[in-house]
């Protein structure tokens, strides 16, 4: 009976469809068959959704960045991103006025501040990378500890360190890396990787048609050892040799070759007891990216003059092995510079900010002040005028307009813009 009933139902449905088709001049669009709708197996659909869930704007892996303020304040952060989700946040270095907050123990007068910094890492754990913007208002999630309010921790400095890390790109990748890079102006670039004074890689290189050449280390330190000054026979001389092999490898190659620095063992020879991985190619990569982010240090064939910056306060720094430091703060209002001032201005132990008239180097201080006066009230693109300081900086005493090294101030202000609002 059931079979007869089903057969009759099928015949009835068939007749109905035929009659409907005969009564219509234009055939109706065909509905997709149910079998075609479920063409993709369930397993593949779940895998695709998982891939989309972990895809992000940034490469997966470990990131490192820093905020430095002339040795007075230093925040070095390290964190991981997986599908743009933050994890494993920690402070590699956390100093203020010679106080190492990482080393403080409960009962210390400043331990409350350390506890608040720890609350920041706990807050960010598992959150999307966009949560770093909450650091502008740390009092909303950092509890008061002892006599210290949530605002004491200066969340802007932590934000600056986070943004610096993102600007430099992934430090240690988890999986494949996005090996794409833009086109850059021809000329000389300078960048630095600094890790709490323990490690410093200061690098200079030239670009011509986006090919890299004339690579050299201006500074190469680790734990007080100057690798550039080492001679054959020194226990660490092998590491200096390996860094030199990096220079030779990059020479004349396209700029995207810098991504090979993630796997230095593939082109750096083992030397003595040192393997190719010893050189820490990620630090060199980070220094090069820093140089690119700051823009051309000394142009060769003209330069771009485009800057996109929102109104607000900025802080940036140019540091060169501890010998030269230009730390600058400035505001942008309605697209124009205002309130430009030097937080630190030093060279080889000389603090130019404290010089008085009559000092042999006072003329250089005057020239730096002329730069600030020149930029005051001008649009953000006027920053590129610093590539030609002799056109608006007057000669002072025995110092010409070019002496003041305006490209260092250019680099410091670009660093501030790259870090975002302070």
N, C-alpha and C positions, 0 to 999 in steps of 0.2 A: 504493500500500500504506500509506504513512504517513497519507494522508487517511482511509482506511478505519479504520485503527487508532485515530486520534484520535476519529473519529465514534463508534466502538464504546465508547470510554472515556467520552465524554460521556453516551451513553445509559445506560451502566451506573451512572454517578454520579447521574443523574437518577432512575432507578428506586430506587436506594438511599435517596435523600432522601425520595421519596414514601412508601416502605415505613416508613421511620423515623417520619415524620409521622403515618401512620395508626395506628401502634402506641402513640401517646402521647396520653393524655386531655387534658393541659394543654400547649399549645404552648410550646416552650422559647423563652427570650428571644432575640431576633434579635441576631446578632453584627454590629457595625458593618462596613459594606462597606470593603474596602481603599481604594477611591477616596475615601471620605469622610475616612479617616485622613490622607491626604496632600493635603487640600483647600488648605492654606496653601502657597503657592509657597516654594521654598527661599530665594529672595532676601529675602522678607519675614521669614522666621524669623531669618536672619542679622542683619537690621537691628534686629529686636526685641532679640536677644541683645546687640547692641552698645549699644543704648540702655540696657539694664539694667546693663551693665557700667560705664557712665559716670555712672549716676544715683547721687547721694550725699545725705548729710544736709545738706551745705552747698552753697550756690550756687557754680558755677564762676566763677573770677575771681581777682583779686589782693586780698590781705588785708594790713592793717597794724595792729600793736599795739605796746605799750610797757610796760616796767617802769621806774618812776622811784623813786628813793630820795633825795629832797631834794638832787638835783644831784650827790650823791656817786657814785651808780651809775645808769647809764642804758643800757637795752638797747631799741633800736627795731628791730623785725623787719619784713620784708616777704616774703611768699611767695605762691605760686599754689596753688590747688586745682582739680583736674579729676577729677570723680567721687570726691572725697575723697582724692585722691592728691596728695602734696606735691611741689612742684618750685620751682625758681628761688628758693631761700631766700637771703636776704642781710640783712646788718645795715645799716640806714640810719644808725644811730648806735650807738656802743659806747664808753662813757666809764666811767672809774672814777677818782675823785679827780683830776679835771682831765687825766687821760691819755686821749688819743684813740687807742684801739687800732686803729681803721681806718687811721690814718695811720702806724702803726709799720712800720719796715722791718727786714729781717733783720739781726741784730747788736745790736738794741736789747735792753736787759736784760729787757723785758717782752714781747718778740716771741713767746716760747714760749706765753704765754697767748693771744695772737692766733691762733697756729697751732692751738691747741686749740679755740677758738671756730670756726675754719674747719672743723675735723674734724666738728663738730656739723652744720654745713650739708651737708657731704658725706654724713654718715650718714643724714640725713632725706630726701635727694633720692630721689624715686621711691617712697617708703614711704607707707602709709596714714596718715591724720591721727592715728590712735590711737597712732602711734609717738612722738608728742610726750611720752607718759607715760614713755618710756625716759629722758627728761631728768632724772628723779629719781635715776637711777643712771648718771651720765655716765662714771664710771670704768670701766664695762663695755665701752665702745666708743671712748673717747677715750684715746689713748696718752699716756704721760708724755713731756714735752718738756723738755729741759734739766733744771732743778731743779723744774719744776712737775708735780705729779701730776694725774691726770685729774679729781680732785675740785675742783681749783682754780677751774675755770670757773664754778662755781655754777650748775648746770643749772636749779635752781629759778627763777632769774630769767628764763632764756630761756623756760621753760615758762609763767611768768606772762605774759610778753609775747605768746606764742602764744595763750594763752587769752583775753587781752584782745582780740586781733585777731578771734578767732572770735565773741566776745560782741558786738562792734560790727557784725558782718555784713560782707558783701563790700564792699571799698573801690572796686574797679573791676570791674564784672561782665564776664564773657565770655558773652554771650547773655542770655536772659531771667532776670529776678530773681523770687524768691518774694515776692510783694507781700502778705504776710499779717502781721498784727501783733496782739498781744493787747489786752486791756482793762486800763487802768491807773487807779489812784486819782486822783480830782480833786485838784488842787493845783498847786504850783509845782515845777518840775524844773530841775536844773542839770547840765550835762555839759561835757566838754572834749575837744578833740583837740589833742595836742601832738606836734610832730615835731622833737625835739632842740633846742628853743628857737628854731629858725628860723621855725616856723609855729605859731601858737596860736589856736585858735578856742574861746572860752569862751562858752557860750550859756545863756540862761534862757528858759523858756517855761511856760505854764500849760496844763493840760488840764481840760476840763469835758465830761463824757459822751464822752470820747475824741476831742473836737475840740480843735484846737490854737489858742492865741491868746496875745497879749501876748509875742510872741517878741522878744528883744533880745540883742544881743551885749555881754557883759560885758567881753570882751577880744577884740581882732582884730589880731593882729600877724603880720608876716612880715619876716624878716631885719632886725629892729630898727625897722621902720616901724609906727607905731600908726595903723591906718587909721581908727579912730574919731575921731581928733583932726585928720584932714586937712580942709582947707578948699578950696572951689572954686578952681580954678586950679592946684592941685598936680598933678603928673604922674600920681600914683596915685589921684587923687580918684575917677576913673571906677570903680575897683574897689570903693571904699566905696559908691558909688551902686548898683552891682550887688548887693552884699550886702544893701543896704536893700530892693532889689526882692524878694529872697528872703523877707525878713520880711513884706512886704506880700502876697506870693503865698500864704504859709502861713496867714495870718490867717483864722480861722474855719473852716478846712477840716478834714476828718477826718484823724486821725493818720496813716493809711496814705499820705497825700499826700507824706510825706517821701521816698517812693521816687522821686518826680519829680525829686529833687535829683541823681539820676544823669544826668539830661539837662537841665541848667539852661538850655541854649541855646534850649529850647522855650518858655521863659517869661521869661527875662531878656534885656532889650534890649541890643544892642550900644551901647556908649557910647564916643564918641571912637574911639580906636584899639583899644579893648578889646572882644573878642567875648564873647558870653554864656558861653562855655566857660571864660573866664579865671578865673572866681570859684572854681573848684574846689569844686563842690557836694558832692563826696564827703567833704570835710573837715567841712562843716556837717552832713551826714548822720551821720558818725561821732560828732560831738559830741552830737547829739540822741540817738542810740542809747545813748551812754554815760550820758546823763542818765536815760533810761528804765531802764537796767540798775541804776542806783544806787537806784532807788525814789524815791518822792515826797519832795522836799526840805522842803517846807512844806505839810502837808495842808490841804485845804479842807473836806471833808465826811467825815471819818473816814478810815481806812486799813486795808489788809490786814495781818494779823499772822502770816503763814506764812513760815517759813524752813526749807529742807531743807539741812542741812550735816553732813558726816561728821566724825568726830573727827580732830584733827590741828592743825597750826600754820598760821596765815593772816597775810598782810600786805596792807594796803590803804592808799590815800592819797586825800586830798582836796586838790587844788591849784587855786588861783584866780588865774591870771595872775602867779604868783610872789609875790603879796602875802600870801596865806594858805596855809599848808600844815599839814595834820594827817596825819602818817604813823604808823600804829598797827600793832602786832603783838599777836596773841592766840592762845590755844589753845582748843580745844573738847574737853572730856573728858566722855564719857557724856551728851552733849547740853548741857553747861553751859560757860559761859565761865570760863577760868582764865588766869592770867599775862598780864593785859592791861598793856601798857606803850606809851608814846609813843616812837617812834624819832625823830620830829621834831615840833616844835610851835612854829610861827613865824607872825608877822604883821607885814608891812611892815618887815622887817629886824630885828624883835625876836625873839630866841630865848627863848621862855617856859621851855624846859627848863633854862636856865642861870640863871634869876632867883633871887634870894635874898630872904628875908624883909626887908621894908622897902622893896622896890622898888614904885613906884606900880602896876605891873601884876601884882604877885605874887598878888593875890586871884584873878585869872583862872586862873593856874596851879593854885591850890588847887581851883577849881571843876572843872577838867578832871580832876584827881586824884579828886575825889568821884565823877565819872562812872565811872571805872575801878573804884573801890571798890564802887559800887552794882551794877555788872554782874558782879562777881566771884562765881562760884558759881551764878549764875542761868541759867535755860534760854535758848537762843538767841533765843527770841521776845521776851525782855526788851529787846532792842535797840530795839524800837519805842517803849519808854518814853522814849527820848531826844527824841521829838517834844514831850514835856511835861516838860522838865528842872526847871522850878520846883517840881515836886511832890517832888523828892528831893534837889535841889542847894540848899544853904543860901546865903543872901546872905552875901557876904564883903566887908567894908569898904564901898565905894560901889558894888559890883557885885552886881546881882540875878542870880537863877538863870538868867534868860533871856539874860544878857549873854554867856555862854560860847559861844553859837552851837553847841549840841549837835547841830544838824542837820548841821554839818560833820563831826563825829565819826561820826554815823550814816552819812553818805555814804562816809567812809573805810572803815568796817567793812563796809559792803555791798560796796564795791569789793573788799575782801579776800575775802569770801565768793564773789563772782562769779568771781574768778580761780582759785578752787580751792585745794587744799592747797599750801602753800609748802614 
